[in-house]
C-alpha cells in the first residue's frame, strides 16, 4: 500500500511542477516573448510532447480551470 501512496504523491508533485512550468512560460511570453521563442527547442528536451500544445492553448485561452476539464 505504501508504494501506491508514494506513487500518487509523486504524481501530484509532478502535476504541480508542470503547472509551475506553464505559469513561468506564460510570464515569459508576457514579459520576454523573444526569449521564450528562442528557447522553445529546450521545451522538447525538458518536458514531454504535450507541453508545447498546452502552453500554446494557455497563450490563446488563458489558464485552464481544472474544475471544467
N, C-alpha and C positions, 0 to 999 in steps of 0.2 A: 504494500500500500504506500509506503514512503516513497518508493521510486516514482509512482504515478503522481503523487503530490509534488515532488520536486520537479517533475517534467511540466506539470501545469503551471507551477510558479515560474519556471524558466520561460515558458511560452508567454506568460503575462509580461515578464520583463522585456522580452523581445518585441512585443507589441508596443510597449511604451518607448523603447529605444527607437523603433521605426517611426513612431508618432513624433518624437523629438526631431528626428532627421527631417521629416516632412515640414515641420514648423520652421526649422532652420533654413530649408530650401526656399520656403515662401518668403521668409525675411530677406534672404539673399536676393531673390527676384525683385522685391520691392526696393531694396537699398542699393544693390550692386548687380544689376541684371547681366552686365557683360561678364563679370567674374563667374556668375552662375553658368552662363552659356559656355565659357571657356573650360569649365570643369565637368560638363555633362558626361564626358567619356569616363571620368572617375566613378560616376554612379554605377556604371556597369561592373566595375571591379569591386566596389564597396557593398552594393546591395544586391537585390535579386531583380529578375526581369520585370516584375510588376511595379517596381519603384518608379520608373520613369513615367508610365501611364498614370500612376496615382498622383505624382507631382503635377503633371500636365492637367489632370482633372481638377486639382485644387487651385491651380492658376486660373482656370476658367470659371469654376463654380464656388470657390472658397472651401473652407474646411468642411469635412463630412460630419453630418450629425449621425452618430452611431445608432441612435435610437430609431432612425428612419431606415437604415440599411438592413 
